[in-house]
């Protein structure tokens, strides 16, 4: 009933074409850092009557059930019956390790070699599952579970573990490793085995009215004026 009342208010505001109200966004931490945070000032300057309620959630929450206007997730992990708007290009997964670790343990040449290495695992928040490591090369796909001294659901922990030479880490390059690679504190390995994965998408229910605030937010994230239509998939 509360959600229906919120929708009614949103539609009433939309009827006046006034961009105002509270916009609730459920987002991955990496999306918040890479896509939303750099644009906060610009959005507020253009739409001062909109309150952004940004909730960081690396799990897979049901945005409709929890009353969010939209969510941001990696493509392929979106809820059904949603309209999706691409925010970023597809990205490569990166297997990385510190030069000290590689000097001590050697460099794996194939995914099978990882069984003889210490690996840093990522645990998905919410489900608690440990991420599988997926590789591909010339049409051949390999999926494996690895073991090592650290498992965490927080990027500061897993990246620090890799920087301190505890093992090999496998993740999107948004996991705080780009700068470390540039400075030589981490080195990419298994480069020719690393596949490209879907980028980030904003998504919202196809059954819910799209408020002027949400449309303006999407336009801001895509760095375009509000007169163009959203491209959906």
Backbone as a chain_set.jsonl record, in Angstrom:
{"seq": "XXXXXXXXXXXXXXXXXXXXXXXXXXXXXXXXXXXXXXXXXXXXXXXXXXXXXXXXXXXXXXXXXXXXXXXXXXXXXXXXXXXXXXXXXXXXXXXXXXXXXXXXXXXXXXXXXXXXXXXXXXXXXXXXXXXXXXXXXXXXXXXXXXXXXXXXXXXXXXXXXXXXXXXXXXXXXXXXXXXXXXXXXXXXXXXXXXXXXXXXXXXXXXXXXXXXXXXXXXXXXXXXXXXXXXXXX", "coords": {"N": [[0.827, -1.199, 0.0], [1.966, 1.195, 0.784], [3.905, 1.476, -1.193], [2.233, 1.803, -3.398], [1.098, 4.241, -2.762], [3.384, 5.836, -2.884], [3.925, 5.603, -5.612], [1.695, 6.88, -6.622], [2.112, 9.494, -5.75], [4.486, 10.026, -7.113], [3.584, 9.924, -9.774], [1.862, 12.067, -9.744], [3.636, 14.167, -9.363], [5.082, 13.855, -11.701], [3.175, 14.591, -13.537], [3.179, 17.31, -13.399], [5.534, 17.844, -14.558], [7.684, 18.52, -13.022], [10.868, 18.121, -11.727], [11.472, 16.506, -8.974], [11.531, 15.36, -5.514], [12.248, 12.231, -3.738], [14.725, 9.985, -4.77], [15.376, 6.676, -4.872], [18.089, 4.575, -5.028], [19.548, 1.461, -5.586], [22.668, 0.068, -5.471], [25.7, -1.464, -6.71], [28.859, -1.377, -4.991], [31.11, -0.761, -6.555], [29.947, 0.456, -8.75], [28.817, 2.677, -7.57], [31.113, 4.089, -6.88], [32.458, 4.416, -9.33], [30.582, 5.344, -11.249], [28.418, 6.852, -10.109], [29.327, 8.595, -7.945], [31.207, 10.523, -9.135], [29.425, 12.204, -10.43], [27.655, 13.432, -8.745], [27.651, 16.165, -7.884], [27.082, 17.539, -10.277], [24.545, 16.535, -10.89], [23.02, 17.438, -8.7], [23.253, 20.194, -8.994], [21.819, 20.616, -11.338], [19.361, 19.584, -10.648], [18.161, 20.498, -8.03], [16.002, 19.955, -6.349], [15.727, 17.294, -6.012], [16.201, 14.541, -3.94], [18.76, 12.32, -3.482], [18.823, 9.037, -2.563], [21.068, 6.853, -1.922], [21.85, 3.54, -1.788], [24.275, 1.278, -0.916], [24.802, -1.919, -2.046], [25.992, -4.968, -2.382], [24.855, -7.371, -2.723], [22.072, -9.223, -4.07], [19.538, -7.737, -4.073], [15.953, -7.494, -4.12], [14.732, -5.029, -5.883], [12.207, -3.983, -6.326], [10.532, -5.107, -4.347], [11.72, -3.976, -2.134], [11.322, -1.328, -2.415], [12.84, 0.395, -4.081], [13.657, 2.795, -6.619], [15.301, 2.232, -8.742], [17.991, 0.034, -9.765], [21.517, -0.772, -9.878], [23.512, -2.951, -11.569], [25.757, -5.603, -12.608], [25.588, -6.604, -15.971], [23.684, -9.462, -16.887], [23.174, -10.249, -14.359], [20.766, -9.27, -13.685], [17.455, -8.598, -12.448], [14.422, -10.288, -13.462], [11.921, -9.191, -15.835], [12.566, -6.476, -16.178], [13.485, -3.197, -17.256], [16.42, -2.319, -18.838], [19.279, -0.228, -18.873], [22.223, 0.4, -20.457], [25.218, 1.35, -18.851], [28.013, 1.285, -18.869], [30.771, 0.158, -20.953], [31.459, -3.309, -21.889], [33.699, -5.233, -19.823], [37.024, -6.494, -19.133], [37.936, -9.366, -17.259], [40.442, -9.548, -14.774], [43.308, -11.306, -13.881], [45.493, -11.075, -11.277], [48.597, -10.539, -9.496], [51.06, -9.859, -6.97], [54.39, -8.707, -7.787], [56.251, -9.786, -5.99], [54.985, -12.092, -5.008], [54.84, -13.63, -7.386], [57.523, -13.919, -7.973], [58.231, -15.596, -5.942], [56.558, -17.854, -6.138], [56.248, -18.424, -8.802], [54.826, -18.037, -12.154], [51.575, -18.762, -13.213], [50.62, -20.474, -16.204], [48.39, -21.518, -17.401], [44.857, -21.936, -16.618], [44.657, -24.355, -15.199], [47.0, -24.479, -13.785], [46.528, -22.998, -11.542], [45.756, -24.531, -9.425], [48.01, -25.139, -8.038], [48.64, -22.888, -6.742], [48.322, -20.142, -4.37], [45.255, -18.599, -3.882], [43.096, -15.769, -3.845], [39.94, -15.45, -2.669], [36.627, -14.356, -3.605], [33.691, -13.668, -1.874], [30.291, -13.652, -2.506], [28.272, -11.025, -1.368], [25.27, -11.316, 0.54], [24.195, -13.87, -0.811], [26.324, -15.42, -0.002], [27.845, -17.187, -1.429], [30.876, -18.434, -2.908], [32.773, -16.95, -5.437], [33.104, -18.403, -8.65], [35.925, -19.047, -10.733], [36.16, -18.098, -13.969], [37.362, -18.803, -17.16], [38.428, -18.267, -20.582], [39.551, -19.218, -23.852], [40.128, -19.002, -27.2], [37.635, -20.178, -27.793], [37.549, -22.248, -25.972], [36.344, -22.985, -22.805], [36.911, -22.648, -19.339], [36.127, -23.461, -16.066], [36.656, -23.014, -12.664], [37.179, -23.827, -9.19], [39.066, -22.328, -6.648], [41.62, -22.267, -4.077], [42.867, -20.67, -1.098], [44.557, -18.338, 1.177], [42.816, -16.284, 1.946], [39.467, -15.188, 2.104], [36.883, -13.027, 1.22], [34.176, -10.603, 1.333], [34.602, -8.006, 0.807], [36.092, -5.409, -0.987], [38.373, -3.969, -0.17], [39.743, -5.721, 1.48], [40.39, -8.01, -0.153], [41.902, -6.861, -2.23], [43.999, -5.699, -0.781], [45.139, -8.018, 0.23], [46.155, -9.178, -2.104], [48.004, -7.186, -2.846], [49.808, -7.418, -0.755], [51.059, -9.764, -1.288], [49.825, -12.245, -0.8], [48.566, -13.932, -2.545], [46.958, -14.868, -5.7], [44.597, -12.825, -7.356], [41.364, -12.458, -8.817], [39.363, -10.516, -10.771], [37.036, -7.848, -11.757], [38.434, -4.924, -13.328], [37.657, -2.814, -11.821], [37.964, -3.216, -9.178], [39.719, -1.699, -7.547], [42.284, -2.112, -8.529], [43.474, -1.01, -10.748], [45.165, 1.288, -10.481], [47.201, 0.135, -8.982], [48.25, -1.657, -10.825], [49.256, 0.124, -12.718], [51.301, 1.289, -11.265], [52.979, -0.783, -10.913], [52.72, -2.432, -8.743], [51.086, -4.567, -8.823], [50.763, -7.311, -11.113], [49.498, -8.357, -14.243], [48.342, -11.613, -15.066], [47.822, -14.666, -16.936], [46.715, -13.473, -19.189], [45.81, -13.981, -21.837], [43.807, -15.73, -21.315], [41.779, -14.422, -20.1], [38.432, -13.517, -20.015], [35.976, -11.305, -21.568], [33.525, -9.531, -19.796], [30.046, -8.695, -19.054], [29.175, -5.193, -18.831], [28.163, -2.473, -16.621], [24.727, -1.97, -15.753], [21.885, 0.106, -15.415], [18.749, -0.574, -14.006], [15.155, -0.913, -13.974], [11.76, -1.439, -12.892], [9.463, -2.675, -15.309], [6.873, -2.241, -14.842], [6.406, -0.038, -13.432], [5.794, 3.446, -13.008], [7.941, 5.747, -14.588], [9.637, 8.209, -13.107], [10.158, 11.811, -13.508], [12.488, 12.45, -12.104], [13.98, 10.058, -12.084], [14.387, 9.723, -14.822], [15.95, 11.978, -15.316], [18.164, 11.355, -13.75], [19.191, 9.086, -15.043], [19.874, 10.27, -17.505], [21.89, 11.958, -16.598], [23.843, 10.139, -15.687], [24.51, 9.003, -18.106], [25.553, 11.134, -19.329], [24.171, 12.962, -21.057], [21.757, 15.107, -22.676], [18.411, 15.705, -21.488], [16.598, 15.337, -23.525], [16.852, 13.158, -25.186], [16.016, 9.799, -25.992], [16.095, 6.956, -23.8], [18.235, 4.213, -24.339], [17.329, 0.93, -24.388], [17.59, -2.513, -23.277]], "CA": [[0.0, 0.0, 0.0], [2.868, 2.343, 0.832], [4.506, 1.622, -2.517], [1.211, 2.351, -4.29], [0.99, 5.666, -2.449], [4.571, 6.478, -3.445], [3.743, 5.681, -7.058], [0.691, 7.909, -6.9], [2.776, 10.79, -5.572], [5.429, 10.171, -8.221], [2.846, 10.231, -10.989], [1.344, 13.425, -9.608], [4.756, 15.067, -9.62], [5.389, 13.748, -13.119], [2.168, 15.307, -14.315], [3.553, 18.721, -13.4], [6.85, 17.876, -15.21], [8.664, 19.055, -12.088], [11.815, 17.108, -11.298], [11.603, 16.688, -7.539], [11.217, 14.183, -4.718], [13.343, 11.344, -3.335], [15.034, 8.926, -5.727], [16.085, 5.612, -4.156], [18.895, 3.775, -5.946], [20.282, 0.357, -4.989], [23.787, -0.044, -6.395], [26.956, -2.088, -6.331], [29.83, -0.402, -4.505], [31.99, -0.301, -7.629], [29.173, 1.365, -9.579], [28.691, 3.926, -6.817], [32.395, 4.792, -6.938], [32.881, 4.719, -10.697], [29.572, 5.986, -12.092], [27.554, 7.818, -9.428], [30.042, 9.598, -7.153], [31.75, 11.657, -9.893], [28.375, 13.016, -11.041], [26.733, 13.922, -7.718], [27.568, 17.625, -7.91], [26.416, 17.962, -11.507], [23.117, 16.224, -10.805], [22.38, 18.327, -7.718], [23.187, 21.548, -9.553], [20.752, 20.653, -12.338], [18.077, 19.173, -10.069], [18.324, 20.713, -6.584], [14.837, 19.516, -5.578], [15.749, 15.831, -5.932], [17.034, 13.944, -2.892], [19.271, 11.007, -3.873], [18.997, 8.08, -1.47], [21.913, 5.841, -2.548], [22.13, 2.419, -0.894], [25.293, 0.372, -1.435], [24.339, -3.282, -1.798], [26.683, -5.88, -3.289], [24.058, -8.584, -2.86], [21.117, -9.173, -5.179], [18.26, -7.383, -3.474], [14.784, -7.285, -4.972], [14.539, -3.58, -5.767], [10.77, -3.676, -6.294], [10.024, -5.459, -3.024], [12.311, -3.112, -1.117], [10.9, 0.051, -2.632], [13.804, 1.224, -4.796], [13.242, 3.249, -7.942], [16.156, 1.586, -9.74], [19.192, -0.607, -9.263], [22.642, -0.84, -10.809], [24.163, -4.255, -11.45], [26.473, -6.106, -13.77], [24.719, -7.274, -16.914], [23.643, -10.901, -16.66], [22.726, -10.497, -12.996], [19.612, -8.4, -13.498], [16.188, -9.251, -12.169], [13.557, -10.457, -14.621], [10.868, -8.197, -16.06], [13.147, -5.165, -15.941], [14.035, -2.417, -18.353], [17.833, -2.114, -18.52], [19.986, 0.815, -19.608], [23.667, 0.188, -20.322], [25.96, 2.5, -18.357], [29.433, 1.177, -19.192], [31.099, -0.922, -21.892], [31.88, -4.567, -21.291], [35.035, -5.134, -19.227], [37.762, -7.738, -19.005], [38.358, -9.84, -15.952], [41.893, -9.483, -14.633], [43.996, -12.113, -12.88], [46.651, -10.27, -10.882], [49.355, -10.923, -8.309], [52.189, -8.963, -6.745], [55.665, -9.226, -8.302], [56.897, -10.588, -4.941], [54.368, -13.412, -4.997], [55.216, -14.347, -8.595], [58.928, -14.292, -7.861], [58.316, -16.675, -4.951], [55.784, -19.032, -6.493], [56.196, -18.631, -10.24], [53.65, -17.503, -12.831], [50.764, -19.786, -13.89], [50.471, -20.278, -17.641], [47.033, -21.934, -17.764], [44.004, -22.006, -15.431], [44.933, -25.577, -14.43], [48.145, -24.229, -12.904], [46.086, -22.306, -10.325], [45.615, -25.5, -8.335], [49.28, -25.158, -7.309], [48.885, -21.531, -6.259], [47.435, -19.538, -3.373], [44.317, -17.7, -4.559], [42.275, -14.934, -2.961], [38.563, -15.681, -3.121], [35.57, -13.355, -3.378], [32.409, -14.216, -1.45], [29.208, -12.738, -2.859], [27.41, -10.597, -0.259], [23.882, -11.769, 0.394], [24.1, -15.318, -0.974], [27.428, -16.07, 0.708], [28.563, -18.09, -2.317], [32.202, -18.031, -3.352], [32.779, -16.785, -6.887], [33.879, -19.32, -9.484], [36.836, -18.38, -11.659], [35.814, -18.523, -15.317], [38.34, -18.396, -18.16], [38.15, -18.741, -21.936], [40.603, -18.961, -24.831], [39.872, -19.616, -28.496], [36.439, -20.999, -27.726], [37.608, -23.195, -24.874], [35.963, -22.37, -21.543], [37.34, -23.372, -18.147], [35.557, -22.938, -14.82], [37.342, -23.709, -11.586], [37.2, -23.299, -7.825], [40.449, -22.25, -6.178], [41.77, -22.148, -2.628], [43.933, -19.77, -0.675], [44.553, -17.918, 2.577], [41.879, -15.196, 2.249], [38.158, -15.097, 1.462], [36.185, -11.859, 1.765], [33.166, -9.951, 0.509], [34.915, -6.574, 0.782], [37.195, -5.226, -1.921], [39.591, -3.51, 0.501], [40.44, -6.889, 2.015], [40.953, -8.861, -1.201], [42.948, -6.128, -2.941], [45.143, -5.599, 0.129], [45.766, -9.333, 0.288], [46.951, -9.327, -3.32], [49.13, -6.246, -2.776], [50.764, -7.893, 0.242], [51.693, -10.988, -1.75], [49.217, -13.451, -0.249], [48.101, -14.837, -3.583], [46.426, -14.366, -6.959], [43.229, -12.33, -7.26], [40.711, -12.44, -10.127], [38.215, -9.62, -10.602], [36.934, -6.731, -12.674], [39.46, -3.929, -13.044], [37.123, -1.772, -10.942], [38.194, -3.596, -7.79], [40.82, -0.964, -6.95], [43.576, -2.653, -8.93], [44.011, -0.308, -11.913], [46.304, 2.105, -10.07], [48.281, -0.763, -8.56], [48.864, -2.166, -12.048], [50.019, 1.211, -13.324], [52.494, 1.533, -10.443], [53.804, -1.98, -10.856], [52.545, -3.162, -7.486], [50.453, -5.802, -9.253], [51.045, -7.684, -12.491], [48.491, -9.22, -14.838], [48.743, -12.94, -15.509], [46.775, -15.367, -17.69], [46.065, -12.423, -19.974], [45.106, -14.527, -22.994], [42.703, -16.553, -20.837], [40.812, -13.579, -19.381], [37.311, -13.177, -20.897], [35.259, -10.046, -21.407], [32.269, -9.73, -19.079], [29.107, -7.574, -19.237], [29.39, -3.989, -18.043], [27.148, -2.078, -15.653], [23.425, -1.547, -16.264], [20.826, 0.575, -14.52], [17.512, -1.259, -14.372], [13.979, -0.55, -13.195], [10.608, -2.273, -13.216], [8.678, -2.261, -16.473], [5.492, -2.049, -14.392], [6.336, 1.136, -12.571], [5.936, 4.738, -13.66], [9.285, 6.314, -14.546], [9.499, 9.602, -12.684], [11.114, 12.754, -14.11], [13.756, 12.385, -11.378], [14.74, 8.906, -12.564], [14.832, 10.012, -16.185], [17.044, 12.949, -15.225], [19.309, 10.647, -13.189], [19.741, 8.271, -16.128], [20.525, 11.174, -18.451], [23.121, 12.45, -15.977], [24.827, 9.059, -15.698], [24.934, 8.792, -19.485], [26.119, 12.411, -19.765], [23.444, 13.439, -22.221], [20.652, 15.983, -22.297], [17.185, 14.966, -21.2], [15.688, 15.252, -24.651], [17.042, 11.942, -25.958], [15.394, 8.607, -25.426], [16.989, 5.956, -23.229], [18.391, 2.975, -25.097], [17.088, -0.179, -23.479], [17.838, -3.86, -23.788]], "C": [[0.868, 1.259, 0.0], [3.505, 2.579, -0.527], [3.506, 2.213, -3.504], [1.023, 3.845, -4.042], [2.179, 6.429, -3.011], [4.433, 6.65, -4.947], [2.75, 6.77, -7.426], [1.296, 9.3, -6.781], [3.727, 11.056, -6.73], [4.727, 10.563, -9.505], [2.276, 11.639, -10.93], [2.432, 14.453, -9.879], [5.093, 15.065, -11.1], [4.421, 14.532, -13.972], [2.476, 16.79, -14.388], [4.88, 18.95, -14.098], [7.915, 18.478, -14.313], [9.561, 17.93, -11.604], [12.121, 17.318, -9.824], [11.293, 15.374, -6.835], [12.458, 13.386, -4.368], [13.493, 10.215, -4.348], [15.907, 7.895, -5.025], [16.768, 4.686, -5.155], [19.657, 2.712, -5.16], [21.426, 0.008, -5.946], [24.954, -0.85, -5.838], [27.942, -1.01, -5.879], [30.713, 0.114, -5.631], [31.255, 0.657, -8.562], [29.009, 2.711, -8.889], [29.958, 4.759, -6.954], [32.728, 5.266, -8.349], [31.883, 5.581, -11.458], [28.816, 7.106, -11.371], [28.339, 8.942, -8.762], [30.592, 10.763, -7.983], [30.695, 12.617, -10.437], [27.396, 13.606, -10.026], [26.545, 15.438, -7.788], [26.814, 18.136, -9.12], [24.913, 17.716, -11.429], [22.412, 17.184, -9.85], [22.251, 19.749, -8.262], [22.05, 21.667, -10.546], [19.378, 20.375, -11.745], [18.131, 19.29, -8.537], [17.16, 20.221, -5.734], [14.735, 17.992, -5.48], [16.702, 15.392, -4.823], [17.457, 12.554, -3.364], [19.501, 10.164, -2.623], [19.726, 6.873, -2.066], [22.261, 4.767, -1.523], [23.129, 1.48, -1.565], [24.919, -1.049, -1.029], [24.994, -4.205, -2.818], [26.007, -7.242, -3.352], [23.142, -8.456, -4.065], [19.721, -8.891, -4.634], [17.176, -7.238, -4.533], [14.41, -5.81, -4.861], [13.071, -3.204, -5.71], [10.213, -3.939, -4.903], [10.525, -4.506, -1.949], [12.117, -1.633, -1.402], [11.912, 0.955, -3.299], [13.245, 1.622, -6.164], [14.046, 2.561, -9.037], [17.332, 0.925, -9.038], [20.283, -0.537, -10.311], [23.386, -2.135, -10.541], [24.973, -4.553, -12.702], [25.478, -6.818, -14.675], [24.81, -8.783, -16.755], [23.202, -11.252, -15.265], [21.529, -9.605, -12.665], [18.371, -9.218, -13.177], [15.349, -9.328, -13.439], [12.52, -9.338, -14.672], [11.349, -6.782, -15.755], [13.524, -4.502, -17.257], [15.464, -2.057, -17.963], [18.45, -1.071, -19.439], [21.483, 0.611, -19.384], [24.352, 1.476, -19.87], [27.429, 2.477, -18.76], [29.654, 0.093, -20.242], [31.392, -2.212, -21.137], [33.329, -4.441, -20.816], [35.697, -6.503, -19.178], [37.958, -8.083, -17.534], [39.884, -9.866, -15.917], [42.36, -10.438, -13.542], [45.296, -11.382, -12.555], [47.325, -10.87, -9.654], [50.509, -9.941, -8.157], [53.45, -9.562, -7.361], [56.38, -10.112, -7.278], [56.318, -12.001, -4.9], [54.831, -14.226, -6.198], [56.687, -14.761, -8.572], [59.101, -15.492, -6.931], [57.675, -17.961, -5.435], [55.762, -19.342, -7.991], [54.886, -18.125, -10.82], [52.875, -18.607, -13.525], [50.592, -19.447, -15.368], [49.073, -20.652, -18.145], [46.186, -21.944, -16.49], [44.257, -23.249, -14.582], [46.074, -25.374, -13.447], [47.733, -23.574, -11.587], [45.921, -23.253, -9.152], [46.883, -25.595, -7.496], [49.631, -23.795, -6.735], [47.921, -21.154, -5.142], [46.557, -18.514, -4.085], [43.438, -16.994, -3.535], [40.848, -14.964, -3.479], [37.619, -14.548, -2.74], [34.285, -14.069, -3.005], [31.308, -13.205, -1.767], [28.43, -12.335, -1.609], [25.98, -11.074, -0.519], [23.8, -13.274, 0.311], [25.171, -16.051, -0.18], [28.218, -17.035, -0.159], [29.935, -17.535, -2.679], [32.227, -18.017, -4.878], [33.631, -17.852, -7.563], [34.778, -18.506, -10.405], [36.592, -18.95, -13.051], [36.819, -17.935, -16.316], [37.896, -18.89, -19.535], [39.303, -18.351, -22.851], [40.288, -19.732, -26.099], [38.699, -20.596, -28.451], [36.429, -22.028, -26.62], [37.312, -22.478, -23.563], [36.367, -23.273, -20.377], [36.737, -22.69, -16.93], [36.139, -23.72, -13.657], [37.097, -23.035, -10.245], [38.642, -23.343, -7.344], [40.464, -22.07, -4.661], [42.928, -21.223, -2.297], [43.715, -19.267, 0.729], [43.503, -16.878, 2.946], [40.606, -15.349, 1.429], [37.454, -13.881, 2.063], [35.128, -11.368, 0.791], [33.391, -8.443, 0.459], [36.176, -6.345, -0.032], [38.475, -4.741, -1.25], [40.418, -4.685, 1.021], [41.115, -7.679, 0.904], [42.062, -8.15, -1.968], [44.186, -5.997, -2.07], [45.892, -6.92, 0.224], [46.643, -9.56, -0.937], [48.183, -8.428, -3.287], [50.216, -6.72, -1.814], [51.343, -9.274, -0.087], [51.103, -12.267, -1.223], [48.717, -14.41, -1.317], [47.617, -14.114, -4.818], [44.969, -13.955, -6.754], [42.666, -12.18, -8.661], [39.444, -11.62, -10.026], [38.127, -8.647, -11.758], [38.009, -5.713, -12.326], [38.938, -2.762, -12.22], [37.423, -2.061, -9.479], [39.448, -2.938, -7.207], [42.19, -1.416, -7.39], [44.216, -1.893, -10.093], [45.245, 0.501, -11.549], [47.488, 1.241, -9.655], [48.998, -1.366, -9.767], [49.745, -1.104, -12.691], [51.316, 1.474, -12.568], [53.393, 0.313, -10.323], [53.7, -2.76, -9.571], [51.809, -4.471, -7.706], [50.804, -6.049, -10.71], [49.937, -8.599, -13.001], [49.099, -10.554, -15.256], [47.565, -13.58, -16.246], [45.993, -14.406, -18.585], [45.248, -13.002, -21.119], [43.958, -15.459, -22.62], [41.572, -15.72, -20.229], [39.675, -13.131, -20.299], [36.774, -11.769, -20.64], [33.894, -10.331, -20.789], [31.353, -8.516, -19.268], [29.431, -6.402, -18.324], [28.243, -3.716, -17.09], [25.876, -1.603, -16.349], [22.602, -0.954, -15.122], [19.54, -0.103, -14.972], [16.379, -0.828, -13.447], [12.793, -1.364, -13.705], [9.861, -1.747, -14.435], [7.216, -2.037, -16.114], [5.317, -0.766, -13.587], [6.534, 2.415, -13.382], [7.361, 5.254, -13.499], [9.17, 7.805, -14.252], [10.469, 10.497, -13.445], [12.476, 12.709, -13.423], [14.612, 11.223, -11.864], [15.229, 9.142, -13.985], [16.015, 10.977, -16.172], [18.312, 12.29, -14.698], [19.985, 9.787, -14.258], [20.477, 9.155, -17.129], [21.845, 11.695, -17.895], [24.205, 11.371, -16.008], [25.379, 8.81, -17.097], [25.526, 10.051, -20.106], [25.495, 12.881, -21.074], [22.328, 14.361, -21.765], [19.378, 15.161, -22.179], [16.257, 14.794, -22.377], [15.797, 13.972, -25.447], [16.444, 10.755, -25.237], [16.448, 7.678, -24.862], [17.047, 4.751, -24.138], [18.252, 1.815, -24.142], [17.401, -1.496, -24.153], [16.884, -4.815, -23.134]], "O": [[0.566, 2.245, -0.673], [3.638, 3.719, -0.971], [3.874, 3.027, -4.351], [0.815, 4.62, -4.976], [2.024, 7.526, -3.548], [4.775, 7.696, -5.498], [2.931, 7.49, -8.408], [1.03, 10.176, -7.603], [3.775, 12.163, -7.265], [5.203, 11.426, -10.243], [2.211, 12.33, -11.947], [2.197, 15.471, -10.53], [5.356, 16.111, -11.693], [4.796, 15.077, -15.01], [2.075, 17.46, -15.34], [5.325, 20.09, -14.231], [8.958, 18.909, -14.807], [9.077, 16.904, -11.127], [12.916, 18.184, -9.458], [10.854, 14.406, -7.456], [13.58, 13.801, -4.659], [12.515, 9.574, -4.733], [17.035, 8.19, -4.63], [16.118, 4.09, -6.014], [20.334, 3.026, -4.181], [21.179, -0.313, -7.108], [25.158, -0.903, -4.625], [27.869, 0.132, -6.331], [31.035, 1.302, -5.665], [31.867, 1.573, -9.11], [29.056, 3.759, -9.534], [29.896, 5.977, -7.122], [33.219, 6.378, -8.54], [32.281, 6.454, -12.229], [28.597, 8.176, -11.938], [28.05, 10.117, -8.988], [30.452, 11.911, -7.559], [31.027, 13.724, -10.86], [26.404, 14.221, -10.418], [25.418, 15.933, -7.755], [26.002, 19.055, -9.012], [24.11, 18.554, -11.838], [21.33, 17.686, -10.157], [21.252, 20.425, -8.014], [21.382, 22.699, -10.602], [18.362, 20.851, -12.25], [18.143, 18.277, -7.839], [17.306, 20.081, -4.519], [13.768, 17.466, -4.93], [17.857, 15.815, -4.774], [16.606, 11.703, -3.619], [20.276, 10.535, -1.741], [19.1, 5.983, -2.641], [22.894, 5.054, -0.507], [22.867, 0.951, -2.646], [24.741, -1.352, 0.151], [24.6, -4.225, -3.984], [26.534, -8.167, -3.97], [23.409, -7.671, -4.974], [18.829, -9.734, -4.735], [17.449, -6.905, -5.687], [13.835, -5.388, -3.858], [12.723, -2.195, -5.097], [9.507, -3.101, -4.342], [9.831, -4.257, -0.963], [12.681, -0.783, -0.714], [11.861, 2.171, -3.111], [12.471, 0.887, -6.777], [13.536, 2.331, -10.134], [17.63, 1.214, -7.878], [20.018, -0.275, -11.485], [23.835, -2.385, -9.423], [24.884, -3.851, -13.709], [24.618, -7.557, -14.194], [25.891, -9.323, -16.517], [22.884, -12.408, -14.987], [21.314, -9.237, -11.511], [18.249, -10.375, -13.579], [15.533, -8.544, -14.37], [12.279, -8.64, -13.687], [10.628, -5.989, -15.149], [13.842, -5.172, -18.24], [15.693, -1.544, -16.868], [18.172, -1.04, -20.638], [21.953, 0.646, -18.247], [24.11, 2.55, -20.421], [28.029, 3.531, -18.971], [28.816, -0.794, -20.404], [31.553, -2.214, -19.916], [34.093, -3.635, -21.347], [35.026, -7.535, -19.18], [38.122, -7.206, -16.687], [40.531, -10.172, -16.918], [41.87, -10.388, -12.414], [46.1, -11.103, -13.444], [46.711, -11.605, -8.881], [50.887, -9.269, -9.116], [53.574, -10.783, -7.452], [57.04, -11.081, -7.653], [57.053, -12.98, -4.773], [55.182, -15.396, -6.047], [57.052, -15.819, -9.084], [60.009, -16.303, -7.115], [58.191, -19.047, -5.171], [55.303, -20.409, -8.396], [53.948, -17.821, -10.084], [53.442, -19.328, -14.346], [50.438, -18.283, -15.736], [48.629, -20.164, -19.184], [46.737, -21.959, -15.389], [44.087, -23.202, -13.363], [46.117, -26.017, -12.398], [48.497, -23.591, -10.622], [45.945, -22.82, -8.0], [46.841, -26.079, -6.365], [50.758, -23.562, -6.298], [46.857, -21.752, -4.983], [47.063, -17.658, -4.81], [43.087, -17.557, -2.498], [40.583, -14.546, -4.607], [37.782, -13.883, -1.718], [33.833, -14.964, -3.72], [31.378, -12.048, -1.351], [27.973, -13.202, -0.864], [25.554, -11.211, -1.665], [23.373, -13.913, 1.273], [24.953, -17.177, 0.267], [29.172, -17.647, 0.321], [30.13, -16.322, -2.748], [31.759, -18.953, -5.526], [34.733, -18.164, -7.111], [34.422, -17.398, -10.807], [36.792, -20.142, -13.285], [37.087, -16.734, -16.315], [37.091, -19.815, -19.642], [39.944, -17.317, -22.669], [40.19, -20.959, -26.085], [38.768, -21.696, -29.0], [35.389, -22.629, -26.354], [37.953, -21.477, -23.243], [36.191, -24.491, -20.421], [36.831, -21.471, -16.787], [36.12, -24.951, -13.661], [36.841, -21.833, -10.174], [39.356, -24.309, -7.613], [39.442, -21.76, -4.05], [43.839, -21.021, -3.099], [42.792, -19.712, 1.412], [43.305, -16.605, 4.129], [40.651, -15.605, 0.226], [37.431, -13.721, 3.283], [35.168, -11.665, -0.403], [32.484, -7.688, 0.111], [37.199, -6.993, 0.191], [39.566, -5.071, -1.714], [41.648, -4.642, 1.002], [42.302, -7.99, 1.008], [43.062, -8.775, -2.322], [45.304, -6.164, -2.556], [47.121, -6.947, 0.291], [47.753, -10.079, -0.819], [49.277, -8.854, -3.655], [51.4, -6.459, -2.028], [52.031, -9.876, 0.736], [51.788, -13.289, -1.19], [48.468, -15.58, -1.028], [47.83, -12.912, -4.977], [44.207, -14.64, -6.072], [43.389, -11.821, -9.59], [38.535, -11.979, -9.278], [38.999, -8.606, -12.626], [38.45, -5.635, -11.179], [39.68, -1.819, -11.943], [37.157, -1.218, -8.622], [40.168, -3.576, -6.439], [43.175, -1.14, -6.706], [45.39, -2.112, -10.392], [46.265, 0.413, -12.232], [48.638, 1.574, -9.939], [50.213, -1.563, -9.735], [50.847, -1.397, -13.154], [52.322, 1.843, -13.173], [54.452, 0.377, -9.699], [54.504, -3.659, -9.325], [51.89, -5.382, -6.882], [51.105, -5.114, -11.453], [49.488, -9.501, -12.293], [50.229, -10.611, -15.739], [46.441, -13.082, -16.179], [44.774, -14.512, -18.719], [44.12, -12.57, -21.355], [43.222, -15.926, -23.49], [40.523, -16.262, -19.882], [39.929, -12.425, -21.276], [37.085, -11.139, -19.629], [33.194, -11.255, -21.204], [31.827, -7.431, -19.603], [29.897, -6.581, -17.199], [27.448, -4.605, -16.785], [25.924, -0.933, -17.381], [22.626, -1.459, -14.0], [19.268, -0.2, -16.168], [16.603, -0.433, -12.303], [12.825, -1.905, -14.81], [9.65, -0.543, -14.581], [6.409, -1.685, -16.975], [4.221, -0.453, -13.123], [7.335, 2.459, -14.316], [7.924, 5.207, -12.405], [8.659, 8.567, -15.072], [11.478, 10.023, -13.967], [13.504, 12.906, -14.07], [15.822, 11.369, -12.039], [16.364, 8.798, -14.316], [16.969, 10.808, -16.931], [19.412, 12.619, -15.141], [21.212, 9.768, -14.36], [21.584, 8.823, -17.553], [22.812, 11.855, -18.64], [25.36, 11.662, -16.322], [26.546, 8.457, -17.266], [25.95, 10.042, -21.261], [26.185, 13.157, -22.055], [21.992, 14.388, -20.581], [19.288, 14.054, -22.711], [15.212, 14.158, -22.24], [14.947, 13.7, -26.295], [16.38, 10.726, -24.008], [17.565, 7.612, -25.375], [16.02, 4.312, -24.656], [18.999, 1.731, -23.168], [17.472, -1.607, -25.377], [16.916, -6.012, -23.419]]}, "num_chains": 1, "name": "protein.A"}
